Amino acid sequence: MSNVIITVDLGFGDVGKGSIVDYLTRVHDAHTVVRFNGGAQAAHRVVTADGRAHVFSQFGSGTLAGARTHLSRFMLLDPLAMAAEAAHLQTLGVADPFARTTIDADALLITPFTRAINRLRELARRGQRHGSCGVGIGETMIDALQHGDQVPRAGDLLDLGKLREKLRFVRELNLGKLTGISHQLPEDDVVAAEQSILVDDESIDWLLAEYSVLAQRLRVVPGDSLHDLLRQPGTVIFEAAQGVLLDEWRGFHPHTTWSTTTTANADQLLAEADFVGPITRLGITRAYTTRHGAGPLVTEDPVLTAALPDSANIFGAWQQGFRLGWLDAVLLRYAAAVTAPLDGVAVTCLDRLAGLPEIKICRSYSHEPFSVDRIQPSANPHNLAYQTQITRALARCTPIYDTVHSPFDLLPHIADAVAAPVTLISTGETAAHKEAFDTAKAQRTQRV
């Protein structure tokens, strides 16, 4: 039987999950990486010791370290994007990424139609964007929740007749959505390009031709295939996508994703498999706070953003700006409170703070006339009105800062906030820059 490591992002995403999963795969010789939430919007960057670099989107981030990938039913699959990703992995020496990947037949398919209406809806919001990645996650989930088996899933790739009917349904469904927002859309080339995908009468034939070629390479399997993987000896790593603070129910509405980003999906998959082996839950955070796109960020500091440019996270057409703030213990407390209890936490990007004239940490907010050191989770986990209240309250908060002398001085504060020890630190982008950490050591003799 396997032992399991579940990773979870304690922020808004972009905490370095890919590099941590790559490291864990190498250290534990993990045989499989399981994706248990999110979809093709993931951008998990891995750099190997010999300089190869890949941004993992749908294949597990342990691929370059030799692990197989399993995409669970909670994963949203974009077959065309996956083919492009596989092609890049082949240039890096992975002979056939699809041969080492299994896909749950119930995984939803993101189509060009749902992606187009996702982008058009965000464009229609103009200055009130929610921060979408523009990949089609939300619209795919909306269609699935409202129409169930009428929308395409991975298993339908093996039956092109059924797939044609489902693609026709999804196209017509999203054309109907376009009617409702067309009056809000600007008149420009970006809008015209996205609309053309929906109105093109030949789009389904073209798409089916692409899917039929790809279907010959995919290994689509029943959901209980994961049970067999978990019975194999060795380590299985559950790789998170996005972050707890973007969770569909626990994030700060409406600037959230349509995915459960806590450990809940992973726990459900393990329970269904009657898994009784050891489980380690590892939270991941940067040594400072980041957010890509719209939404509250109390500790945002334009000076810090300018001081730490991130070539892997630049301005994007859909998410737009990459924003930085100082480490926020209030948000870390909240993230830890709304996911399963953690066994440890990995802290990344410690090296990036080295050399700054000062390093700050926010342990509480000023919300006149009060000082606030925690966000109380709703007793009802599906209360979006409550989450909207949090979003509005955060807009009225200002950070109260302490300063520390070294990036490593942040570690005990992080451990205290998440009620778990720091067990892994990262001071660079490759696996060689990661090391196990013992929080019992009062002082570190090595500094960045």
C-alpha positions in Angstrom: 0.0 0.0 0.0 1.1 3.5 -0.8 1.8 6.3 1.6 0.2 9.6 0.6 1.3 13.2 0.7 -1.4 15.8 0.1 -0.3 19.3 -0.9 -2.4 22.4 -0.4 -1.7 26.0 -1.4 -2.4 28.3 1.6 -2.6 31.5 -0.5 -4.1 32.7 -3.7 -2.1 30.3 -5.9 1.4 30.8 -7.3 3.2 29.6 -4.2 5.6 27.3 -6.0 3.6 24.1 -5.8 5.2 22.6 -9.0 8.7 22.9 -7.6 7.7 21.4 -4.3 5.9 18.4 -5.9 9.0 17.8 -8.1 11.2 17.8 -5.0 8.9 15.5 -3.1 8.7 13.1 -6.0 12.5 12.9 -6.1 13.0 12.6 -2.3 10.3 10.0 -1.9 10.6 8.3 -5.3 6.9 8.8 -5.8 5.3 6.6 -8.4 2.2 8.7 -9.1 1.0 12.3 -8.9 -2.7 12.8 -8.6 -4.4 16.0 -9.6 -7.5 16.4 -7.3 -8.8 19.9 -8.2 -8.7 22.7 -10.7 -7.9 22.2 -14.4 -6.0 23.4 -17.3 -5.5 26.9 -15.8 -2.7 25.6 -13.5 0.8 26.9 -14.2 3.2 24.9 -12.0 6.8 25.7 -13.0 9.5 23.1 -12.6 13.2 23.6 -13.3 15.6 20.7 -13.2 19.2 20.7 -12.2 20.3 20.5 -15.9 18.3 23.6 -16.8 15.2 22.1 -18.3 12.0 24.0 -17.5 8.4 23.3 -18.0 5.2 24.9 -16.7 2.9 22.0 -15.8 -0.8 22.6 -16.5 -2.4 19.1 -16.7 0.4 16.6 -16.3 1.6 16.1 -12.8 4.6 18.2 -11.7 6.5 15.0 -10.8 6.7 14.0 -14.5 10.3 15.1 -15.1 11.3 13.2 -11.9 9.8 10.0 -13.3 6.3 9.9 -11.7 3.1 8.9 -13.5 0.0 11.2 -13.6 -3.6 10.4 -12.7 -6.2 13.0 -13.4 -9.1 12.4 -11.0 -12.8 13.2 -11.8 -12.3 16.5 -10.0 -9.9 17.7 -12.7 -11.2 19.7 -15.7 -9.5 18.6 -18.8 -8.7 20.7 -22.0 -7.6 18.0 -24.5 -6.1 20.5 -27.0 -4.1 22.3 -24.4 -3.0 18.9 -23.0 -1.7 17.9 -26.5 0.4 21.1 -26.7 1.8 20.5 -23.2 2.7 16.9 -24.1 4.6 18.1 -27.2 6.7 20.4 -25.0 7.4 17.6 -22.5 8.6 15.5 -25.4 11.2 18.2 -26.3 12.5 17.8 -22.8 13.0 14.1 -23.1 9.7 12.6 -21.9 9.1 10.1 -24.7 5.3 9.8 -24.4 3.6 11.7 -21.6 0.2 10.2 -22.4 1.5 6.7 -21.9 2.3 7.5 -18.3 -1.0 9.3 -17.6 -4.5 8.0 -16.7 -7.6 10.1 -16.9 -10.8 9.4 -15.0 -13.7 9.0 -17.4 -15.8 11.4 -15.4 -13.4 14.3 -15.7 -15.2 17.3 -17.3 -14.0 18.5 -20.7 -13.3 22.2 -21.2 -14.3 23.1 -24.8 -13.4 26.1 -26.9 -17.1 27.2 -26.5 -16.9 27.3 -22.7 -13.5 29.0 -22.8 -14.9 31.7 -25.2 -17.9 32.5 -23.2 -15.7 32.6 -20.0 -13.5 35.3 -21.7 -16.4 37.2 -23.1 -18.2 37.3 -19.7 -15.0 38.7 -18.1 -14.7 41.3 -20.8 -18.3 42.3 -20.3 -17.4 43.1 -16.7 -15.0 45.7 -17.9 -13.6 47.5 -14.8 -15.3 45.0 -12.4 -13.3 41.8 -13.4 -13.4 38.8 -11.1 -9.8 37.7 -11.9 -10.6 34.8 -14.3 -7.7 32.8 -15.9 -9.7 32.8 -19.1 -9.5 29.1 -19.6 -13.2 28.2 -19.2 -13.2 26.6 -15.7 -16.2 28.5 -14.4 -18.4 28.1 -17.4 -17.6 24.4 -17.7 -18.6 23.9 -14.1 -21.8 26.0 -14.5 -22.9 23.8 -17.4 -22.1 20.6 -15.6 -24.0 21.7 -12.5 -27.1 22.7 -14.5 -27.1 20.0 -17.2 -25.3 17.0 -15.8 -24.7 14.2 -18.3 -25.5 16.5 -21.3 -22.0 18.0 -21.1 -18.9 16.2 -22.4 -16.6 14.3 -20.2 -13.3 12.5 -20.8 -15.1 9.2 -21.4 -17.0 10.7 -24.3 -13.7 11.0 -26.2 -14.0 7.3 -26.9 -17.5 7.6 -28.5 -17.4 10.3 -31.2 -21.1 10.0 -32.0 -22.1 10.8 -28.4 -19.4 13.5 -28.3 -20.8 15.2 -31.4 -24.2 15.5 -29.7 -22.7 16.9 -26.5 -20.5 19.4 -28.3 -23.6 20.6 -30.3 -25.5 21.0 -27.0 -22.6 22.9 -25.3 -22.2 25.2 -28.3 -25.9 26.1 -28.4 -26.0 26.6 -24.7 -23.1 29.0 -24.7 -24.4 30.9 -27.7 -27.5 31.5 -25.6 -25.3 33.0 -22.9 -23.7 35.3 -25.4 -27.1 36.8 -26.2 -27.4 37.9 -22.5 -24.1 39.8 -22.4 -23.6 41.0 -25.9 -24.8 44.5 -25.1 -22.1 44.9 -22.5 -19.2 43.9 -24.7 -16.8 46.4 -26.2 -16.4 46.4 -30.0 -12.8 45.2 -30.6 -10.8 42.4 -32.2 -10.5 40.4 -28.9 -14.2 40.2 -28.6 -14.7 39.4 -32.3 -12.2 36.5 -32.1 -13.9 34.9 -29.1 -17.4 35.3 -30.6 -16.2 33.7 -33.9 -15.6 30.4 -32.1 -19.2 30.3 -30.9 -20.8 31.3 -34.2 -18.7 29.2 -36.6 -20.9 26.4 -38.0 -17.9 24.3 -38.8 -16.3 24.4 -35.4 -17.8 21.1 -34.2 -16.4 19.2 -37.2 -13.0 20.7 -36.7 -13.0 20.0 -33.0 -14.1 16.4 -33.5 -11.3 15.8 -36.0 -8.8 17.1 -33.4 -10.3 15.1 -30.6 -10.4 11.8 -32.6 -6.7 11.9 -33.2 -6.0 12.7 -29.5 -8.4 10.0 -28.3 -6.1 7.3 -29.7 -3.3 8.5 -27.3 -5.3 9.0 -24.1 -5.7 6.4 -21.4 -9.2 7.0 -20.1 -10.0 4.8 -17.1 -12.9 4.1 -14.7 -12.8 6.1 -11.4 -11.9 3.0 -9.3 -8.5 2.8 -11.2 -7.2 5.2 -8.6 -7.9 2.5 -6.0 -5.4 0.2 -7.7 -2.7 3.0 -7.8 -3.1 3.5 -4.1 -2.6 -0.2 -3.4 0.8 -0.1 -5.0 3.8 0.2 -2.6 5.6 3.6 -2.5 4.5 7.2 -2.4 1.5 8.9 -4.1 1.5 12.7 -4.1 -1.8 14.6 -4.4 -1.0 17.9 -6.2 -3.1 20.9 -5.5 -4.1 23.6 -7.9 -4.8 27.3 -7.1 -5.1 28.2 -3.5 -7.3 27.9 -0.4 -8.1 31.6 -0.5 -9.6 31.1 -4.0 -11.8 28.2 -2.9 -15.3 28.2 -4.5 -16.9 28.3 -1.0 -14.2 29.5 1.4 -12.5 32.1 -0.8 -13.4 35.8 -0.8 -16.4 35.9 -3.1 -16.7 36.9 -6.0 -13.0 36.7 -6.6 -12.8 33.0 -6.5 -12.5 29.9 -8.6 -15.2 27.2 -9.4 -13.2 24.5 -7.7 -12.7 23.1 -4.2 -9.1 24.1 -3.4 -8.9 22.7 0.1 -7.9 19.1 0.8 -11.6 18.0 0.7 -11.5 16.4 -2.8 -8.3 14.5 -2.0 -9.8 13.3 1.3 -13.0 12.1 -0.5 -11.0 10.2 -3.1 -9.0 8.4 -0.4 -12.1 7.6 1.6 -13.8 6.1 -1.5 -10.7 3.9 -2.0 -10.9 2.8 1.7 -7.3 4.0 2.0 -5.9 3.3 5.5 -2.2 4.0 4.9 -0.2 7.0 6.2 -1.3 10.5 5.0 0.8 13.7 5.4 -0.9 17.0 4.7 1.6 19.6 3.6 0.6 23.3 3.3 2.6 25.5 1.0 3.2 29.3 1.2 5.6 31.8 -0.1 7.6 33.9 2.4 5.4 36.8 1.2 1.9 37.1 -0.2 1.0 37.2 -3.8 -2.2 37.6 -5.9 -2.6 37.3 -9.6 -5.6 39.5 -10.6 -8.5 41.2 -8.9 -9.5 40.7 -5.3 -8.6 41.8 -1.8 -4.9 41.9 -0.8 -4.5 43.8 2.5 -0.7 43.8 2.6 -0.3 44.8 -1.1 2.8 47.0 -1.5 3.7 48.4 -4.9 7.3 49.0 -3.8 7.7 45.3 -3.0 6.0 44.3 -6.3 8.6 46.5 -8.1 11.5 45.1 -6.0 10.7 41.5 -6.7 9.8 41.2 -10.4 8.7 37.6 -11.2 9.4 36.4 -14.7 7.2 33.4 -14.3 4.2 35.6 -13.3 3.8 38.5 -15.6 0.8 40.6 -16.6 -1.7 38.4 -18.3 -4.6 39.3 -20.6 -7.1 37.6 -18.4 -5.7 37.6 -14.8 -3.9 40.9 -15.5 -1.4 42.1 -12.9 0.7 40.1 -10.5 0.5 41.8 -7.1 2.8 41.3 -4.1 2.4 42.0 -0.4 4.2 41.2 2.8 3.6 37.9 4.6 0.1 38.0 6.0 -0.4 35.8 9.1 -4.1 36.7 9.3 -4.7 35.1 5.9 -2.5 32.1 6.8 -4.6 31.5 10.0 -7.8 31.6 7.9 -6.4 29.3 5.2 -5.3 26.7 7.8 -8.7 27.0 9.6 -10.8 26.1 6.5 -8.8 23.1 5.3 -7.9 19.9 7.0 -5.3 20.1 9.9 -1.8 20.2 8.5 1.2 18.0 9.4 3.7 20.5 8.1 4.2 23.5 5.9 6.7 24.3 3.1 7.9 27.9 2.7 9.1 29.0 -0.7 10.9 32.0 -2.1 12.9 32.8 1.1 15.9 33.7 -1.1 13.9 36.5 -2.8 13.6 38.5 0.4 17.3 38.4 1.1 19.0 41.7 0.7 15.9 43.8 1.1 16.4 46.8 3.4 13.6 45.5 5.7 11.3 42.5 5.9 7.8 42.9 7.2 5.2 40.6 8.5 1.5 41.5 9.1 0.1 39.7 12.2 -3.1 41.8 12.5 -5.2 44.4 10.7 -6.5 47.7 11.8 -10.2 47.9 11.2 -11.1 51.1 13.0 -11.7 51.2 15.9 -10.5 47.5 16.2 -7.4 45.5 15.8 -8.2 42.2 14.0 -5.9 39.2 14.1 -8.1 36.5 12.5 -11.0 36.0 10.1 -13.8 33.8 11.5 -14.8 31.1 9.1 -18.5 30.7 8.5 -20.2 27.9 10.4 -22.0 27.2 7.1 -19.4 26.1 4.6 -21.6 27.1 1.6 -22.5 30.7 2.7 -21.4 32.9 -0.2 -23.2 35.9 1.4 -20.9 35.6 4.4 -17.8 35.3 2.1 -18.9 38.5 0.3 -19.0 40.2 3.7 -15.4 39.1 4.3 -14.4 40.6 1.0 -16.0 43.9 1.8 -14.5 44.0 5.3 -11.0 43.3 3.9 -11.3 46.3 1.7 -11.6 48.4 4.9 -8.6 46.9 6.6 -5.0 48.2 6.8 -2.0 46.1 7.8 -0.3 46.4 11.1 3.4 45.4 10.6 6.3 44.1 12.6 9.8 43.8 11.1 12.2 40.9 11.2 15.9 40.8 10.5 16.1 37.7 8.2 13.7 35.7 5.9 14.3 32.8 8.3 12.9 34.8 11.2 9.5 34.5 9.5 9.4 30.8 9.9 8.3 30.6 13.6 5.5 33.1 12.8 4.3 31.0 9.9 4.3 27.8 12.0 2.3 29.6 14.7 -0.2 30.9 12.2 -1.0 27.6 10.6 -0.6 25.5 13.8 1.9 23.2 12.1 5.7 23.1 12.0 7.7 24.3 9.0 9.1 21.1 7.6 10.5 22.2 4.2 12.1 25.4 2.9 13.0 26.5 -0.5 15.7 29.1 -1.4 15.6 28.7 -5.2 13.8 27.1 -8.2 15.4 23.6 -8.4 15.1 20.6 -6.1 18.6 21.2 -5.0 17.4 24.5 -3.4 14.9 22.6 -1.2 15.7 21.1 2.2 14.0 19.6 5.2 13.7 21.9 8.1 13.5 21.3 11.8 11.5 24.0 13.6 12.9 22.8 16.9 16.2 24.6 16.0 16.0 28.0 17.7 18.7 29.4 15.4 19.9 28.6 11.9 23.6 29.1 11.2 23.1 29.1 7.5 21.5 32.2 5.9 20.5 32.9 2.3 
